[in-house]
């Protein structure tokens, strides 16, 4: 699988839509720059699920210092973080 910003955003959004659906929420309208925790679409358990999936899927162990809104707050920021960590354009 080729990692591009667009493909990463789509994959992360699909995971969030799946997590939100488990609690009866619809995250299909989530925009790339929406701040995920602020949307209320997934709860704290959902956020932990998302981060565990993110680490495993992209083989990126996250340090406590990296768990910030600047790195992981939106679909765009999460995609860009993967690309930076993987040293991809």
Order of alpha helices (4+ residues) and beta strands (2+ residues): alpha-alpha-alpha-alpha-alpha
